[in-house]
Amino acid sequence: MPMLNRTRHLQRLLRFLAPYRLLLGAAIGAVLVSALLALLIPLLFRDVVNAAFVDGNAAALNRAALLLIGVLVVRAVSSAVETYLLHRVSEQMTADVRVHLFEHLLRLSLPFFDNAQSGELVSRLTNDIATIQQGLTTSITALVLHTLRLVGAVLILFWLNWRLAVLVLLVMPLVGLITRLSGRVLRRESEAIQHHLAEATAVATETLANMRLVQAFGREAYARERFVASVQKTVQAALRRARMLALLTPTVGMLFMVAFVVVAWFAGRQALSGALTVGDVFAFFFYASLMSGSVNTLAGVYGAFQQTVGAAQRLFALLDTPPMIADTPNAQTLPPLRGEICFEHVSFAYNAQTPVLCDISLRIAPGEVVALVGPSGAGKTTLANLVLRLYEPTAGRILIDGYDIRTVTLASLRQQMALVPQDTILFAATVRENIRYGRLDATDAEVEAAAKAAYAHEFIMALPNGYETPVGERGVKLSGGQRQRIALARAILRDPRILILDEATSSLDSESETAIQQALARFLPGRTTILIAHRLSTVRIAHRILVMDGGRIVEEGDHATLLAKNGLYARLYRRQHANE
């Protein structure tokens, strides 16, 4: 990654710290106090040693010891303040980044999620932000602390004995070169680890979310092989990084130990000649050790920064992804709807090679129930998704009550609609919470009234805890018919002007289907409804039936009229009855 991009990523990350600059400033202030006191401690040890072994002065020894104890206490307090403030800033900043990323994901359009892996997105929310947390708070203060310690230790070393200081510093350019070269490789390996970890997370998320299918097909071994393969890639990348760390850390340590041996030899000769006191030698080794520790820590900080930059690159690649569908700058709020829907020469394609809808022109009157039927892939669900503006037409426009839906806010459009999908989506919460998802401010009485209207109240009350019964992830604790009735209750609670029923009864038994149809008969009057169905017995409640094939409307009429035409609808109807 070019240096300019790395700098830009770090600058963008620092903006997340801006709201906490006072707390961070206080933490850095505590770090500075701690660093300065750390530099003072070896000099005070020198005074203690010299007072005892060189001067033989008891009063000076007592003063130096008391002063040293006082400095150690103050340093402990400053370290405690630094630790608390850093953790506070770190946790709050991390929460802000996660919320910011999650809010951005919520704004992204459905086409983005069609091509993204949920496990990888979860990895961005967890692993990458955890890496950034480490690099943006702990590493910054470590950089300040150990840079100050290093510079201060070097200056004091020269003050104590410049000849000894030169011996230590001779090895520094070599250490810096090794650290820089290793850091580059370390950054690449860290990026590879995060990439493979995201793949493993995606495999695990996908498998656990579809455990019923995995076990039904006996694919536990296959699922394990996929996960193990992803984990092994992560392990291999981590081992490559570990090899680099194993090379970097001992090499730096060895170079400094060699310097220590040389310094010890030279210091001994200086002491024998009287150029250094015993206390000076103690202090010198304290500072040399302090400098060695700071250099090693700074090498680790450099590696942490490389990981942070890699994580930031992936984070901002996601944050810089614009939503394909968003409110225009002058979007207006859609007033309460009557429910008229007009398609004017609408075409749509997921990609240029595969058109899904071709020049659809259609008017649905307010309160009209229109059924869409046809073979799989005819474009029925896509047409409904365009009404919800989950996708944008590639040509033409859609009007609702005369408003082009691209000129109104998404919130005001969708809050007057409700969807009951074929694959019923329930959250891992209680029955009451799943129904209330249709209108979050609904009272308990309104929730129960919606359930009664959907013919769901009776079976809900038979559950172990009634409306407070958890339904499990994706509603696995309920039957298909029960899940579908809860989804319908959710739509009823929303009280929409436009209702979209996408194969709402396709996988239900006859009893559940009858209950759903009874609920719809009471709920649909006065609401514009798009009813998508493969079961042609369901569409008889529609005022009008549109038969789609190949992305076009090929037939239109009521049930009897379409049967009399002896076209596609009649063939589909006869085929279903023959199968039954």
C-alpha positions in Angstrom: 0.0 0.0 0.0 1.5 3.4 -0.9 2.6 5.6 2.0 0.1 8.3 1.0 -2.8 5.8 1.4 -1.5 4.5 4.7 -1.3 8.1 6.0 -4.8 8.9 4.7 -6.3 5.8 6.4 -4.6 6.7 9.7 -5.9 10.3 9.5 -9.4 9.0 8.9 -9.1 6.6 11.9 -8.0 9.5 14.1 -11.3 11.3 13.5 -13.0 8.6 15.5 -10.8 9.7 18.5 -11.8 13.4 18.1 -14.8 13.2 20.5 -12.5 11.9 23.2 -9.6 14.1 22.6 -9.8 15.6 26.2 -9.8 12.1 27.7 -7.0 11.0 25.4 -5.1 14.2 26.2 -5.4 13.4 29.9 -4.2 9.8 29.3 -1.2 11.1 27.2 -0.5 13.6 30.0 -0.4 10.7 32.5 1.8 8.8 30.1 4.2 11.7 29.9 4.4 11.9 33.7 5.0 8.2 33.9 7.8 8.4 31.3 9.5 11.3 33.0 9.4 9.6 36.4 10.7 6.4 34.8 13.7 8.4 33.5 14.3 9.9 37.0 14.3 6.6 38.8 17.8 5.3 37.7 19.3 8.6 38.8 17.8 8.3 42.2 19.1 4.7 42.4 22.5 6.0 41.5 22.3 8.5 44.5 21.2 5.6 46.8 24.2 3.5 45.7 26.7 6.3 45.8 25.5 7.5 49.3 25.9 3.9 50.6 29.0 2.6 48.9 31.0 5.6 47.8 30.2 8.5 50.2 29.1 6.5 53.2 26.6 9.2 54.1 23.6 7.9 56.0 21.6 11.1 55.9 22.0 11.3 52.1 21.1 7.7 51.8 17.8 8.3 53.7 16.9 11.3 51.7 17.6 9.5 48.4 15.6 6.4 49.4 12.6 8.4 50.6 12.6 10.5 47.4 12.8 7.3 45.3 9.9 5.8 47.2 7.9 9.0 46.6 8.6 8.9 42.9 7.6 5.2 42.7 4.2 6.0 44.3 3.5 8.9 42.1 4.5 6.8 39.0 2.1 4.1 40.1 -0.8 6.6 40.4 -0.1 8.1 37.0 0.1 4.5 35.5 -3.3 3.7 37.1 -4.9 6.9 35.6 -3.3 6.2 32.3 -4.6 2.6 32.2 -8.2 3.6 33.1 -8.4 6.5 30.7 -7.0 4.5 27.8 -9.4 1.7 28.3 -12.3 4.1 28.5 -11.3 5.9 25.3 -10.6 2.6 23.6 -13.9 1.0 24.4 -16.0 4.1 23.6 -14.1 4.7 20.3 -14.5 1.0 19.3 -18.2 1.1 20.0 -18.5 4.3 17.8 -16.7 2.6 14.9 -18.8 -0.5 15.2 -22.1 1.5 15.3 -20.9 3.7 12.4 -20.1 0.7 10.3 -23.4 -1.1 11.2 -25.4 2.1 10.3 -23.6 2.2 7.0 -24.4 -1.5 6.3 -28.1 -0.8 7.1 -28.0 2.0 4.4 -26.5 -0.2 1.7 -28.8 -1.5 -0.9 -30.0 -5.1 -1.4 -27.7 -5.7 -4.5 -24.7 -5.2 -2.2 -25.9 -8.0 0.1 -26.7 -10.2 -2.9 -22.9 -10.3 -3.6 -21.5 -10.1 0.0 -20.9 -12.9 2.5 -22.5 -12.2 5.9 -19.7 -13.9 7.7 -17.1 -11.6 6.1 -19.2 -8.6 7.0 -19.4 -9.9 10.6 -15.6 -10.3 10.6 -15.2 -6.6 9.6 -17.5 -5.7 12.5 -15.5 -7.8 15.0 -12.0 -8.8 14.1 -10.9 -5.8 12.1 -12.3 -3.3 14.5 -10.6 -5.1 17.4 -7.3 -4.8 15.5 -8.0 -1.1 15.0 -8.9 -0.7 18.7 -5.5 -2.1 19.7 -3.6 0.0 17.1 -5.3 3.3 17.6 -5.3 3.6 21.4 -2.8 1.3 23.1 -0.2 1.7 20.3 -0.5 5.5 20.2 0.3 5.9 23.9 3.0 3.2 23.7 4.5 5.2 20.9 4.5 8.4 23.0 5.7 6.7 26.1 8.6 4.7 24.6 9.7 7.4 22.2 10.1 9.7 25.2 11.8 7.0 27.2 14.2 6.2 24.3 15.1 9.8 23.6 15.5 10.6 27.3 17.6 7.5 28.0 19.9 8.3 25.1 20.5 11.8 26.3 21.1 10.8 29.9 23.5 8.0 28.6 25.5 10.6 26.8 25.5 12.8 29.9 26.7 9.9 32.0 29.4 8.7 29.6 29.4 9.5 25.9 31.9 6.7 25.1 29.5 4.0 26.6 26.5 5.6 24.8 28.3 5.4 21.4 28.9 1.7 21.9 25.1 1.1 22.5 24.0 3.3 19.6 26.3 1.6 17.0 23.8 -1.2 16.8 20.7 1.0 16.4 20.8 1.5 12.6 21.0 -2.2 12.0 18.1 -2.8 14.4 16.0 -0.1 12.6 16.7 -1.6 9.2 15.6 -5.1 10.3 12.5 -3.8 12.0 11.4 -1.9 8.9 11.9 -4.7 6.5 10.2 -7.2 8.8 7.4 -4.8 9.4 6.5 -4.7 5.7 6.3 -8.5 5.5 4.4 -8.6 8.8 1.8 -6.2 7.5 1.2 -8.4 4.4 0.8 -11.5 6.6 -1.5 -9.7 9.0 -3.8 -8.8 6.0 -3.8 -12.4 4.9 -4.7 -13.6 8.4 -7.7 -11.2 8.5 -8.8 -12.3 5.0 -8.7 -16.0 5.8 -10.3 -15.4 9.2 -13.2 -13.7 7.5 -13.6 -16.6 5.1 -13.7 -19.1 8.0 -16.2 -16.9 9.8 -18.4 -16.8 6.6 -18.2 -20.6 6.3 -19.2 -21.1 10.0 -22.0 -18.6 9.8 -23.5 -20.1 6.7 -23.2 -23.7 8.1 -24.7 -22.9 11.5 -27.6 -20.9 9.9 -28.5 -23.9 7.8 -27.9 -26.7 10.3 -31.2 -28.4 9.4 -30.1 -28.8 5.8 -26.6 -29.9 6.8 -27.9 -32.7 9.0 -30.8 -33.7 6.7 -28.3 -34.4 3.9 -25.7 -35.9 6.3 -23.1 -33.3 5.3 -21.5 -32.8 8.7 -18.2 -34.2 7.4 -18.3 -32.0 4.3 -19.1 -28.9 6.5 -16.2 -29.8 8.7 -13.8 -30.2 5.8 -14.8 -26.7 4.4 -14.3 -25.1 7.8 -11.1 -26.9 8.5 -9.7 -25.8 5.1 -10.6 -22.2 5.9 -9.1 -22.4 9.4 -5.9 -24.1 8.0 -5.4 -21.1 5.6 -5.7 -18.8 8.6 -3.2 -21.0 10.6 -0.7 -21.0 7.7 -0.8 -17.3 7.4 -0.5 -16.9 11.2 2.5 -19.2 11.2 4.2 -17.2 8.5 3.6 -14.1 10.6 4.8 -16.0 13.7 8.0 -16.9 11.9 8.6 -13.3 11.2 8.0 -12.3 14.8 10.2 -15.2 15.9 13.0 -13.8 13.7 12.5 -10.1 14.6 12.2 -10.3 18.4 15.2 -12.5 19.2 17.4 -10.7 16.6 16.7 -7.3 18.2 17.1 -8.8 21.6 20.4 -10.5 20.7 21.8 -7.3 19.2 21.1 -5.4 22.4 22.5 -8.2 24.6 25.7 -8.0 22.5 25.7 -4.3 23.2 25.2 -5.0 26.9 28.2 -7.3 27.0 30.4 -4.8 25.2 29.1 -2.0 27.5 29.7 -4.1 30.6 33.3 -4.8 29.6 33.9 -1.1 28.8 32.1 0.1 31.9 34.2 -2.2 34.0 37.4 -0.7 32.5 36.0 2.8 33.1 35.2 2.0 36.8 38.7 0.5 37.3 40.2 3.7 36.0 38.0 5.8 38.3 36.1 7.5 35.5 32.8 6.0 36.8 31.4 5.4 40.2 29.5 2.3 41.2 26.3 4.3 41.2 27.0 5.6 37.7 27.4 2.0 36.4 24.1 1.1 38.0 22.3 4.1 36.5 23.9 3.4 33.1 22.7 -0.2 33.0 19.2 1.0 34.1 19.1 3.4 31.2 20.5 1.0 28.7 17.8 -1.6 29.8 15.2 1.1 29.5 16.4 2.0 26.0 16.5 -1.6 25.0 12.9 -2.2 26.2 11.7 0.9 24.5 13.3 -0.1 21.1 11.7 -3.6 21.4 8.3 -2.1 22.2 8.5 0.4 19.4 9.3 -2.5 17.0 6.1 -4.2 18.2 4.2 -0.9 17.8 5.4 -0.7 14.3 4.0 -4.1 13.6 0.7 -3.2 15.3 0.4 -0.1 13.1 0.9 -2.3 10.0 -2.0 -4.5 11.2 -4.1 -1.5 12.0 -3.5 0.0 8.5 -4.5 -3.4 6.9 -7.7 -3.5 9.0 -8.4 0.2 8.2 -8.0 -0.5 4.5 -10.7 -3.1 4.6 -12.9 -1.0 6.9 -12.8 2.0 4.7 -13.3 0.0 1.5 -16.6 -1.0 3.1 -17.4 2.4 4.4 -16.6 4.0 1.0 -19.1 1.6 -0.7 -22.0 3.9 -1.6 -25.6 2.7 -1.4 -27.0 2.1 -4.9 -30.5 3.2 -3.7 -30.7 6.3 -1.5 -32.8 9.5 -1.0 -32.1 12.2 -3.5 -31.1 15.6 -2.1 -34.5 17.0 -2.7 -36.5 13.9 -1.9 -40.0 14.7 -0.4 -41.9 12.8 2.2 -44.7 10.7 0.7 -48.1 11.7 2.1 -50.6 9.0 3.3 -51.3 6.8 0.4 -54.5 5.8 -1.4 -52.5 2.9 -2.9 -52.4 3.4 -6.7 -49.4 1.8 -8.4 -48.4 2.5 -12.0 -45.6 0.8 -13.9 -44.6 2.8 -17.0 -42.4 0.8 -19.4 -40.4 -0.7 -16.6 -37.5 -3.0 -17.4 -35.0 -4.6 -15.0 -31.9 -6.8 -15.2 -29.6 -8.0 -12.5 -26.9 -7.9 -15.1 -26.8 -6.8 -18.7 -26.8 -10.3 -20.1 -29.9 -11.4 -18.1 -33.0 -9.3 -18.5 -35.7 -10.1 -15.8 -38.5 -7.7 -16.7 -39.2 -6.3 -20.1 -41.2 -3.2 -20.8 -43.8 -3.7 -18.1 -46.7 -1.2 -18.1 -49.4 -1.8 -15.5 -51.9 0.1 -13.3 -53.1 -1.2 -10.0 -56.0 0.7 -8.6 -56.2 1.7 -4.9 -57.5 -1.2 -2.8 -57.2 -3.7 -5.7 -55.9 -7.2 -5.1 -53.7 -8.2 -8.0 -52.2 -11.7 -8.2 -49.0 -12.5 -10.1 -48.7 -16.0 -11.3 -46.3 -17.8 -13.7 -43.4 -20.2 -13.9 -40.3 -19.8 -11.7 -38.1 -17.1 -13.0 -40.9 -15.1 -14.7 -40.1 -12.0 -12.7 -42.9 -12.0 -10.2 -40.8 -11.4 -7.0 -38.6 -8.9 -8.9 -41.6 -6.8 -9.8 -42.7 -6.7 -6.1 -39.2 -5.8 -5.0 -39.2 -2.8 -7.4 -42.4 -1.5 -5.7 -40.5 -1.6 -2.4 -37.6 0.1 -4.1 -35.2 -2.7 -3.0 -33.9 -2.4 -6.6 -34.0 0.3 -9.2 -35.5 -0.2 -12.7 -33.0 -0.2 -15.5 -35.6 1.6 -17.6 -39.0 3.2 -17.0 -40.4 4.4 -13.8 -42.8 3.4 -11.0 -45.5 5.8 -9.7 -47.4 5.5 -6.4 -50.4 7.9 -6.2 -48.7 9.8 -9.0 -45.3 10.2 -7.2 -42.2 8.8 -8.9 -40.9 6.6 -6.1 -37.3 7.8 -6.8 -38.3 11.3 -5.8 -39.7 10.4 -2.3 -37.8 9.3 0.8 -37.3 5.6 1.3 -38.6 5.8 4.9 -41.9 7.5 3.9 -42.4 5.0 1.1 -41.6 1.8 3.0 -43.4 2.7 6.2 -46.7 2.5 4.3 -45.9 -1.0 2.9 -45.6 -4.5 4.4 -44.1 -7.7 3.1 -44.9 -11.3 3.9 -42.2 -13.3 2.3 -42.2 -16.9 1.2 -39.2 -17.7 3.4 -40.6 -16.4 6.7 -38.0 -14.3 8.5 -38.2 -14.4 12.3 -35.7 -13.1 14.8 -34.3 -15.0 17.7 -36.6 -13.2 20.1 -40.1 -13.8 21.6 -43.3 -14.2 19.7 -44.4 -10.7 20.9 -41.2 -9.0 19.8 -41.4 -10.6 16.4 -44.9 -9.4 15.8 -44.1 -5.9 17.3 -41.4 -5.6 14.6 -44.1 -4.4 12.3 -44.7 -1.4 14.5 -42.3 -0.9 17.4 -44.5 1.5 19.4 -47.5 -1.0 19.4 -49.0 -1.8 22.7 -49.4 -5.4 24.0 -53.1 -5.2 23.3 -52.5 -4.2 19.7 -49.9 -7.0 19.2 -52.5 -9.5 20.5 -55.2 -8.0 18.3 -53.0 -8.5 15.2 -52.3 -12.1 16.2 -56.0 -12.7 16.5 -56.6 -11.2 13.1 -54.0 -13.5 11.7 -55.6 -16.6 13.4 -52.3 -17.0 15.4 -53.6 -16.2 19.0 -54.8 -19.7 19.8 -51.6 -21.5 19.0 -49.5 -18.7 20.6 -51.4 -19.1 23.9 -50.7 -22.9 23.7 -46.9 -22.2 23.7 -45.0 -22.7 27.0 -44.9 -19.0 27.7 -47.5 -17.6 25.4 -46.4 -14.4 23.7 -43.2 -14.4 25.7 -42.0 -17.7 24.2 -38.7 -17.4 22.4 -39.0 -18.7 18.8 -35.3 -19.6 18.3 -33.0 -18.5 15.6 -35.0 -18.0 12.4 -38.1 -19.3 14.2 -36.9 -22.9 14.3 -39.1 -23.8 17.3 -42.3 -23.1 15.3 -43.9 -24.9 12.4 -44.0 -23.4 8.9 -47.6 -22.5 9.3 -47.1 -20.9 12.7 -44.2 -18.8 11.4 -46.2 -17.7 8.5 -49.1 -16.6 10.7 -46.7 -14.6 12.9 -45.4 -12.9 9.8 -48.9 -12.1 8.7 -49.7 -10.7 12.2 -46.6 -8.5 11.9 -47.9 -7.1 8.6 -51.4 -6.6 10.0 -49.9 -4.7 13.0 -48.1 -2.4 10.5 -51.5 -1.5 8.9 -50.0 -0.9 5.5 -51.7 0.8 2.5 -49.8 -1.6 0.2 -49.3 -5.2 1.1 -47.0 -7.6 -0.8 -47.6 -11.4 -0.2 -44.8 -13.3 -1.8 -45.7 -17.0 -1.9 -47.2 -16.6 1.6 -48.9 -20.0 1.5 -46.7 -22.0 -0.9 -45.3 -24.4 1.7 -48.2 -24.7 4.1 -50.5 -27.6 4.8 -54.2 -27.2 3.9 -55.2 -26.3 7.5 -52.6 -23.5 7.8 -53.4 -22.3 4.3 -57.1 -22.1 5.2 -56.3 -20.1 8.3 -54.1 -17.7 6.3 -56.8 -17.3 3.7 -59.4 -16.5 6.3 -57.1 -13.9 7.8 -56.5 -12.3 4.4 -60.2 -12.2 3.6 -60.7 -10.0 6.6 -57.5 -7.9 6.2 -57.2 -7.2 2.5 -60.4 -5.1 1.8 -59.4 -1.5 1.1 -55.7 -2.3 0.8 -53.7 -2.4 -2.4 -52.3 -6.0 -2.5 -49.8 -7.7 -4.7 -50.3 -11.5 -4.3 -47.5 -13.7 -5.7 -48.5 -17.4 -5.8 -47.7 -20.7 -7.3 -50.7 -22.3 -5.8 -53.5 -21.1 -8.1 -56.1 -21.9 -5.5 -54.8 -19.0 -3.5 -55.3 -16.4 -6.2 -59.1 -16.7 -6.4 -59.4 -13.9 -3.9 -57.7 -11.5 -6.3 -59.7 -9.0 -8.3 -57.3 -9.5 -11.2 -54.7 -12.1 -12.2 -51.6 -11.2 -14.2 -49.8 -14.1 -15.8 -46.1 -13.5 -16.3 -43.6 -15.4 -18.4 -40.1 -14.4 -19.5 -40.3 -11.1 -17.8 -43.5 -10.0 -19.5 -47.2 -10.0 -18.7 -48.7 -12.5 -21.2 -52.2 -12.8 -19.9 -54.6 -10.8 -17.7 -58.1 -11.4 -16.3 -60.0 -13.2 -13.5 -59.8 -16.9 -12.8 -62.7 -17.9 -15.1 -61.7 -15.6 -17.9 -58.1 -17.0 -17.9 -59.3 -20.6 -17.9 -61.5 -19.9 -20.9 -58.6 -18.5 -22.8 -56.9 -21.9 -22.5 -53.5 -20.2 -22.4 -50.5 -20.4 -19.9 -52.7 -19.9 -16.9 -55.0 -22.8 -17.9 -52.1 -25.1 -18.5 -50.6 -24.2 -15.1 -54.0 -24.8 -13.4 -54.5 -28.2 -15.1 -51.0 -29.3 -14.3 -51.5 -28.5 -10.6 -54.8 -30.2 -10.4 -53.4 -33.3 -12.2 -50.6 -33.4 -9.6 -53.0 -33.1 -6.7 
